Protein backbone atom coordinates (compact mmCIF):
# COMPACT_ATOMS: atom_id res chain seq x y z
CA UNK A 1 0.00 0.00 0.00
CA UNK A 2 1.25 3.45 -0.92
CA UNK A 3 0.93 6.76 0.92
CA UNK A 4 1.93 10.28 -0.07
CA UNK A 5 2.17 13.37 2.09
CA UNK A 6 0.83 13.68 5.65
CA UNK A 7 -1.69 10.98 6.55
CA UNK A 8 -4.09 11.98 9.33
CA UNK A 9 -7.13 10.18 10.62
CA UNK A 10 -9.66 10.97 13.36
CA UNK A 11 -9.06 9.31 16.76
CA UNK A 12 -12.31 7.42 16.26
CA UNK A 13 -10.73 5.77 13.19
CA UNK A 14 -7.77 4.39 15.15
CA UNK A 15 -8.64 0.79 14.29
CA UNK A 16 -9.66 1.48 10.70
CA UNK A 17 -7.88 0.38 7.56
CA UNK A 18 -6.35 3.47 5.91
CA UNK A 19 -6.36 3.52 2.13
CA UNK A 20 -5.36 6.86 0.61
CA UNK A 21 -7.83 8.10 -2.00
CA UNK A 22 -6.73 11.73 -2.39
CA UNK A 23 -3.55 13.68 -1.72
CA UNK A 24 -3.49 17.04 0.04
CA UNK A 25 -6.41 19.43 0.51
CA UNK A 26 -8.12 21.36 -2.33
CA UNK A 27 -8.88 24.35 -0.06
CA UNK A 28 -5.64 24.59 1.94
CA UNK A 29 -6.23 28.19 3.06
CA UNK A 30 -7.42 27.82 6.67
CA UNK A 31 -5.24 30.07 8.81
CA UNK A 32 -5.01 27.60 11.70
CA UNK A 33 -4.00 24.52 9.69
CA UNK A 34 -0.39 23.59 8.93
CA UNK A 35 -0.97 20.13 7.46
CA UNK A 36 -0.61 20.88 3.75
CA UNK A 37 0.86 24.40 3.74
CA UNK A 38 4.09 23.06 2.22
CA UNK A 39 2.37 20.59 -0.07
CA UNK A 40 1.72 18.24 -1.65
CA UNK A 41 -0.83 19.83 -3.97
CA UNK A 42 -4.29 18.33 -4.02
CA UNK A 43 -5.00 15.53 -6.47
CA UNK A 44 -7.04 12.37 -6.73
CA UNK A 45 -5.13 9.13 -6.77
CA UNK A 46 -5.78 6.97 -9.82
CA UNK A 47 -8.60 4.53 -9.20
CA UNK A 48 -6.43 1.63 -10.39
CA UNK A 49 -3.88 2.41 -7.64
CA UNK A 50 -6.60 2.53 -5.00
CA UNK A 51 -7.97 -0.80 -6.23
CA UNK A 52 -4.48 -2.31 -5.99
CA UNK A 53 -4.06 -1.04 -2.43
CA UNK A 54 -7.42 -2.50 -1.43
CA UNK A 55 -6.43 -5.86 -2.89
CA UNK A 56 -3.11 -5.68 -1.05
CA UNK A 57 -4.94 -4.93 2.20
CA UNK A 58 -7.20 -7.91 1.57
CA UNK A 59 -4.11 -10.11 1.13
CA UNK A 60 -2.53 -8.78 4.33
CA UNK A 61 -5.56 -8.63 6.62
CA UNK A 62 -8.09 -11.01 5.13
CA UNK A 63 -11.71 -10.16 4.50
CA UNK A 64 -12.56 -9.38 8.15
CA UNK A 65 -11.85 -5.62 8.02
CA UNK A 66 -14.85 -3.82 9.49
CA UNK A 67 -13.98 -0.12 9.23
CA UNK A 68 -12.22 1.78 6.44
CA UNK A 69 -11.06 5.39 6.29
CA UNK A 70 -10.10 7.04 3.01
CA UNK A 71 -7.55 9.87 3.63
CA UNK A 72 -6.41 12.60 2.95
CA UNK A 73 -7.65 15.99 4.11
CA UNK A 74 -10.82 16.50 2.05
CA UNK A 75 -11.64 13.29 0.23
CA UNK A 76 -15.28 14.29 -0.27
CA UNK A 77 -13.90 16.57 -3.03
CA UNK A 78 -13.06 13.48 -5.08
CA UNK A 79 -15.17 13.08 -8.21
CA UNK A 80 -18.39 11.41 -7.14
CA UNK A 81 -18.26 8.57 -9.64
CA UNK A 82 -14.72 7.65 -8.53
CA UNK A 83 -15.45 7.88 -4.80
CA UNK A 84 -18.63 5.84 -5.23
CA UNK A 85 -16.71 3.26 -7.25
CA UNK A 86 -13.97 2.73 -4.65
CA UNK A 87 -16.60 2.47 -1.90
CA UNK A 88 -18.30 -0.31 -3.83
CA UNK A 89 -14.99 -1.95 -4.66
CA UNK A 90 -13.96 -1.86 -1.00
CA UNK A 91 -17.22 -3.55 0.00
CA UNK A 92 -16.48 -6.25 -2.54
CA UNK A 93 -13.06 -6.87 -1.02
CA UNK A 94 -14.29 -6.65 2.56
CA UNK A 95 -17.85 -7.99 2.81
CA UNK A 96 -18.02 -7.37 6.57
CA UNK A 97 -17.40 -3.62 6.35
CA UNK A 98 -19.62 -1.76 8.82
CA UNK A 99 -18.29 1.72 8.10
CA UNK A 100 -16.55 3.68 5.33
CA UNK A 101 -15.52 7.20 6.32
CA UNK A 102 -13.92 10.31 4.80
CA UNK A 103 -13.02 13.85 5.77
CA UNK A 104 -15.00 16.55 4.02
CA UNK A 105 -15.46 20.29 4.39
CA UNK A 106 -18.90 21.87 4.16
CA UNK A 107 -18.14 23.83 1.00
CA UNK A 108 -17.21 20.68 -0.92
CA UNK A 109 -20.15 18.74 0.52
CA UNK A 110 -22.40 21.59 -0.57
CA UNK A 111 -20.86 21.54 -4.05
CA UNK A 112 -21.72 17.83 -4.31
CA UNK A 113 -25.39 18.49 -3.76
CA UNK A 114 -28.11 16.16 -2.57
CA UNK A 115 -28.11 13.80 -5.55
CA UNK A 116 -24.38 13.08 -5.38
CA UNK A 117 -24.53 12.58 -1.61
CA UNK A 118 -27.36 10.09 -2.07
CA UNK A 119 -25.26 8.27 -4.68
CA UNK A 120 -22.32 8.06 -2.25
CA UNK A 121 -24.54 6.78 0.54
CA UNK A 122 -25.94 4.14 -1.81
CA UNK A 123 -22.37 3.12 -2.71
CA UNK A 124 -21.59 2.51 0.95
CA UNK A 125 -20.10 5.74 2.32
CA UNK A 126 -21.44 5.82 5.87
CA UNK A 127 -19.80 8.71 7.75
CA UNK A 128 -18.26 12.11 6.99
CA UNK A 129 -16.02 13.97 9.43
CA UNK A 130 -16.49 17.72 8.94
CA UNK A 131 -14.46 20.56 10.42
CA UNK A 132 -17.28 22.91 11.37
CA UNK A 133 -14.78 24.86 13.52
CA UNK A 134 -17.34 27.61 14.24
CA UNK A 135 -20.88 28.68 13.47
CA UNK A 136 -19.95 32.36 13.64
CA UNK A 137 -19.64 33.87 10.17
CA UNK A 138 -17.09 36.44 11.34
CA UNK A 139 -14.85 33.73 12.79
CA UNK A 140 -15.24 31.66 9.62
CA UNK A 141 -14.22 34.69 7.55
CA UNK A 142 -11.18 35.41 9.73
CA UNK A 143 -9.88 31.85 9.62
CA UNK A 144 -10.54 31.66 5.85
CA UNK A 145 -12.64 28.55 6.16
CA UNK A 146 -14.24 29.13 2.78
CA UNK A 147 -17.81 28.61 3.94
CA UNK A 148 -20.62 30.28 5.87
CA UNK A 149 -22.84 29.20 8.72
CA UNK A 150 -25.82 28.82 6.40
CA UNK A 151 -23.86 26.73 3.92
CA UNK A 152 -22.66 24.51 6.76
CA UNK A 153 -26.24 24.04 7.94
CA UNK A 154 -27.45 23.06 4.49
CA UNK A 155 -24.51 20.75 3.83
CA UNK A 156 -24.95 19.06 7.20
CA UNK A 157 -28.66 18.55 6.65
CA UNK A 158 -27.97 17.05 3.23
CA UNK A 159 -25.51 14.55 4.72
CA UNK A 160 -28.03 13.51 7.36
CA UNK A 161 -30.81 13.42 4.78
CA UNK A 162 -28.76 11.06 2.61
CA UNK A 163 -28.60 8.63 5.54
CA UNK A 164 -24.92 9.13 6.39
CA UNK A 165 -23.55 9.82 9.86
CA UNK A 166 -22.15 13.30 10.43
CA UNK A 167 -19.30 14.03 12.83
CA UNK A 168 -18.71 17.76 13.40
CA UNK A 169 -15.54 19.26 14.87
CA UNK A 170 -15.64 22.45 16.91
CA UNK A 171 -12.47 24.38 17.79
CA UNK A 172 -12.77 25.93 21.23
CA UNK A 173 -11.05 29.31 21.42
CA UNK A 174 -10.77 29.79 17.65
CA UNK A 175 -12.53 33.15 17.92
CA UNK A 176 -10.05 34.49 20.45
CA UNK A 177 -11.14 36.77 23.28
CA UNK A 178 -12.98 39.15 20.99
CA UNK A 179 -15.35 36.54 19.50
CA UNK A 180 -15.64 33.96 22.30
CA UNK A 181 -19.27 34.63 23.17
CA UNK A 182 -20.62 34.85 19.59
CA UNK A 183 -18.49 31.84 18.63
CA UNK A 184 -20.11 29.72 21.36
CA UNK A 185 -23.61 31.08 20.71
CA UNK A 186 -23.57 30.76 16.92
CA UNK A 187 -21.87 27.37 16.96
CA UNK A 188 -24.61 26.03 19.23
CA UNK A 189 -27.19 27.51 16.85
CA UNK A 190 -25.67 25.78 13.83
CA UNK A 191 -25.40 22.46 15.70
CA UNK A 192 -29.06 22.73 16.68
CA UNK A 193 -30.01 23.38 13.05
CA UNK A 194 -28.08 20.31 11.82
CA UNK A 195 -28.51 17.75 14.65
CA UNK A 196 -25.26 15.90 13.83
CA UNK A 197 -24.55 12.43 15.15
CA UNK A 198 -21.37 13.60 16.89
CA UNK A 199 -19.89 16.88 18.10
CA UNK A 200 -16.15 16.54 18.71
CA UNK A 201 -14.36 19.23 20.70
CA UNK A 202 -10.86 20.47 19.96
CA UNK A 203 -9.09 23.36 21.69
CA UNK A 204 -7.19 25.84 19.55
CA UNK A 205 -3.44 25.35 19.64
CA UNK A 206 -1.35 27.57 17.34
CA UNK A 207 0.63 25.51 14.84
CA UNK A 208 4.00 26.19 13.28
CA UNK A 209 4.03 27.73 9.80
CA UNK A 210 0.48 29.07 10.03
CA UNK A 211 -0.87 32.61 9.62
CA UNK A 212 -2.76 32.33 12.91
CA UNK A 213 0.44 31.64 14.86
CA UNK A 214 1.88 34.82 13.34
CA UNK A 215 -1.21 36.70 14.54
CA UNK A 216 -0.72 35.29 18.05
CA UNK A 217 2.93 36.27 18.10
CA UNK A 218 2.28 39.87 17.02
CA UNK A 219 -0.66 40.28 19.39
CA UNK A 220 -3.36 40.49 16.72
CA UNK A 221 -5.07 37.36 18.07
CA UNK A 222 -5.62 37.05 21.83
CA UNK A 223 -5.81 33.42 22.88
CA UNK A 224 -8.11 32.27 25.64
CA UNK A 225 -6.60 30.91 28.83
CA UNK A 226 -7.73 27.53 30.23
CA UNK A 227 -10.51 28.96 32.40
CA UNK A 228 -11.80 31.09 29.52
CA UNK A 229 -11.88 28.03 27.26
CA UNK A 230 -13.88 26.16 29.89
CA UNK A 231 -16.31 29.07 30.17
CA UNK A 232 -16.72 29.12 26.39
CA UNK A 233 -17.32 25.37 26.45
CA UNK A 234 -20.04 25.81 29.07
CA UNK A 235 -21.74 28.47 26.94
CA UNK A 236 -21.61 26.15 23.94
CA UNK A 237 -23.07 23.18 25.81
CA UNK A 238 -25.75 25.33 27.44
CA UNK A 239 -26.88 26.38 23.96
CA UNK A 240 -27.06 22.91 22.41
CA UNK A 241 -30.56 21.47 22.37
CA UNK A 242 -30.09 18.99 19.52
CA UNK A 243 -29.79 15.30 20.29
CA UNK A 244 -26.13 14.48 19.66
CA UNK A 245 -23.16 12.70 21.18
CA UNK A 246 -20.53 15.06 22.60
CA UNK A 247 -16.95 13.92 22.86
CA UNK A 248 -13.60 15.58 23.49
CA UNK A 249 -11.30 12.86 22.23
CA UNK A 250 -8.23 15.01 21.69
CA UNK A 251 -4.96 15.90 23.41
CA UNK A 252 -5.57 19.65 23.06
CA UNK A 253 -8.50 19.73 25.47
CA UNK A 254 -8.18 20.78 29.11
CA UNK A 255 -10.71 18.27 30.48
CA UNK A 256 -12.48 15.24 29.09
CA UNK A 257 -16.18 15.67 28.36
CA UNK A 258 -18.25 12.77 27.08
CA UNK A 259 -22.01 12.49 27.03
CA UNK A 260 -25.30 12.53 25.24
CA UNK A 261 -26.91 15.92 24.75
CA UNK A 262 -29.20 17.32 25.92
CA UNK A 263 -29.69 14.50 28.44
CA UNK A 264 -26.25 14.82 30.06
CA UNK A 265 -26.07 18.61 29.97
CA UNK A 266 -26.38 19.08 33.79
CA UNK A 267 -23.57 16.60 34.47
CA UNK A 268 -21.28 18.14 31.86
CA UNK A 269 -21.92 21.68 33.10
CA UNK A 270 -21.22 20.57 36.68
CA UNK A 271 -17.88 19.11 35.53
CA UNK A 272 -17.01 22.38 33.81
CA UNK A 273 -17.95 24.49 36.82
CA UNK A 274 -15.83 22.29 39.05
CA UNK A 275 -12.85 22.57 36.67
CA UNK A 276 -13.21 26.35 36.61
CA UNK A 277 -12.40 26.39 40.35
CA UNK A 278 -9.03 24.73 39.80
CA UNK A 279 -5.70 26.49 39.81
CA UNK A 280 -4.47 26.88 36.23
CA UNK A 281 -1.36 24.85 37.09
CA UNK A 282 -3.55 21.73 36.86
CA UNK A 283 -4.11 22.23 33.14
CA UNK A 284 -1.80 21.39 30.27
CA UNK A 285 0.74 24.10 29.49
CA UNK A 286 0.68 26.37 26.45
CA UNK A 287 2.50 24.91 23.46
CA UNK A 288 2.92 25.46 19.74
CA UNK A 289 1.86 22.43 17.75
CA UNK A 290 4.05 20.83 15.11
CA UNK A 291 1.66 18.11 13.90
N, C-alpha and C positions, 0 to 999 in steps of 0.2 A: 504494500500500500504506500502511496506517495502523498507527501504533504509539502505545501509551499507557503512561506510566510508564517506569521504568528497564527497559532491554532488555539482558540479559546472556546470553552464550553461552559454553560451554566453549572453551578454546583449540583443542581438537581439532575444533571446528565452525567454524573461521575461514573456511573456503571454502564453508560451507553457506548456502543460501537461508534467510532468517529470516522466518517468517510467524507473527505473534503469534496464539496460540490462547486464552490466558488472560491476565488482568491481575492483578498482585500475587501474594501467597502466602497460602493459606488458613490456614497455621499462624502464621507471622509473630511467633513468640515467642522464637526462639533468641537468647540473650544476646549472641552474637558478631556477629550480622548486622545491618547498617544499611540494607539495600537497600530494604525496604518499610516501615520504621518510621514514616515520615511519609506513608504511602499510596502509591499508591491502594489501596483495599480490593479484596480478591479478588473476581473475577467471571469467568465464561466469556464470551468474545466470541460474538456471534450467529453461527451457522453460515453464514448467508448472507453476512456480512461476510468471513469466512475464505475462503469460496468465491470471492468477488470479488477478494480479494487474490491468491489462487492464480492466477486467470485473468489478473490484471494482471502477475504475475511471468512467466507463460507468454508474454505479449505482449512483455515487456521482454527476456527472456533466452532465449526459444525453449524447445524441449522437451528440451534437453540437460542440464538440471540433474540432478546425480547425488546430492547430499546435501541434506537438508532438516532444519532444526531448528525446532521449535515452542516459542517462549518462552511464558509467562514462568517464574516461579520454581518452580512445582510443577504443571506441566501434567498430570501423571498424575492429579491430582484431578478433572480434567474428567470429566463424565458419559461413561461408557464408550461408549454408542451414538454420541455426538457425536464423540468422539475417533477411534473406529473409522471413522466416516463421512468425516472430513476426511483421514484417512490414505488411504482408498480413493480419495477425490476427487483428492488430490495425485498418486497413482499414475496416475490417468487423465490428468491434465494433463502429467505428466512421466514418460513410460514407461520412461526409463532410470534412474530412481531406484534407487540401491544402498543407501541408508540414510535412515531417518526416525527422529529422536531427540527425546527430551523430558527435562526434569528431573523427578525425582520423589522424594519422601521415603519412607522405609520404612513409616511409619505409613499413608500413603495408598495405597501399593502393597499393603500388607497388607489394607487395607479393601476393595480391589478383589477380592481373592481369586483363586484359580487359574483359574476359568472365565472371568472378565473379562480376565485377562491373556492367556489363550489366544485370546480373541476379538480382542484388540488385535494380537497377533502375527499372526494370520490376516489382519487388515486391512492389515498392512504395517509396523507399528511394529517397529523392529529393534534399538533401543538405548535404555537408560534410564541417565541419569547420576544417581547417588544420593549425597547427602552422608551418608556413614556417620559421619564426624567421629571417632568413638571406638567401641570395643567394650566400654568400661568403663561399667557401669550408673551408677556414682556420678558420673562425668563427664557422662554423658548427662542425668542428673537436674539437675546444677548448671547446665548450659548450656540447659536447658529444651528439649531436642530433641523431646520428645513421643513417644519410643519407647524400647524396651529392646533389649539385645543379642539376646535370644531372638527378639523380633519382627523385628529386622533380619536375623537368620539365616534365618528362615522366609520373609520377603519376598524376600530375595536368591535363595534356592533356587527360589521360585516363578517369578521372572523367568527364571532359567536354564532351569528345567523347561519354560517356555513356548516356549523357543527364541530368546529375545531376548538380546542382549549386555548385560552389566552392567558399568558403570564406577563404581567406588566411590572416594569422596574421603575422605582421612584428613587431619585437621588436627594437625600436629606441634605439641606444646607446649600443646594446648588443656586439658590437665589441670593445668597449672602445675607448680611444683616438688613439691607435695604428692602429685600423682597421676601423675607421669611414668612410673614403673615399671609400675604396674597398667594405665595407659593403653596403653603399648606392648605389654604381655603380653596383655591382653584383646582389643585390636584385632587382633593376630596370630591369636588364637584364633578370632575371628569370621570373619576372612578365610579361614582354613583351613576353617571349616565351610561357607562359601559357595562358594569357588573362583570368584571373579569373573573376568571377562575382563581387566579393568584395575584397578589400584590407582594412584590419582593423589595424589601428596603435595602438601600445602599447609602452610605454616608460619604459626602464629597471629600475626596482626598486629592489635592493637586498632584498632577503627574508631570514628569520630566518632559521637556520638549512640547509643551502645550501652551497655547495663548492664555489660558486661564491661570496657569502658574505664573506667567509674566505679569498678569493683572494683580495677582496676590502679592508678588514681590515688590511692585511699585505702588501698592496701596490703593489701587483702583477697585479691588474686590476685597471686601471685609468678610473673612470667614467667621462662621459661628463657632463658639467654644462648645465643649461637651454638654453643658447644662442648657445652652440655647438650642442645640440640636435636639435634645430630649424634649424641650418645650415645643419645638416645631413638630416633633413626632406626635406629641399629645394632641396638638391642634388638628393634625391630619387625621388621626384615629377618631377623634371626637366628631369630625365631619363626615366620616364614612358611614353610610347607611346601607350600602349594597351588601348582598351576601357574597362573601369572598373569603379566601384563605390568606391570612397575612403571615409572612415569614421574613426573617432577617438573616438569612443564611449567607453571611458575608463577613470577612475579617475586618471590614472598615467600620462596622457598627459598634457603638459603645455598650449596648446591652442586647441580649437576645430576646426577641419578641415573636412568639408563635401563637396563633389562635385563629378561631373562626369568627369573622365579623358578620353582623354586629353582636352576636351572642356573647363573645368574650371581651367586649369593649371595657366593661368595668374592671375586670382583672388586669387587662393590659394597661389601662390608665393608672391603676393602683401601683403597678410595677414601675411605671414611669415616674410617678410622684415620689415613690420611695427612692429611686435612683437620683432624682433631683435634689435630695437631701445629702448626698454623698459629697465628700471632699473630691475635688477634681483629680487628685493624685491616684484615685482608684480607676480612672479611665485610661485607655491606651494613649500614648503620647502622640503629639503631632508628628507627621512624617510626610515626605514627598514620595509618591509612588513611582516605581520604575517598571511595573508590569501592568 
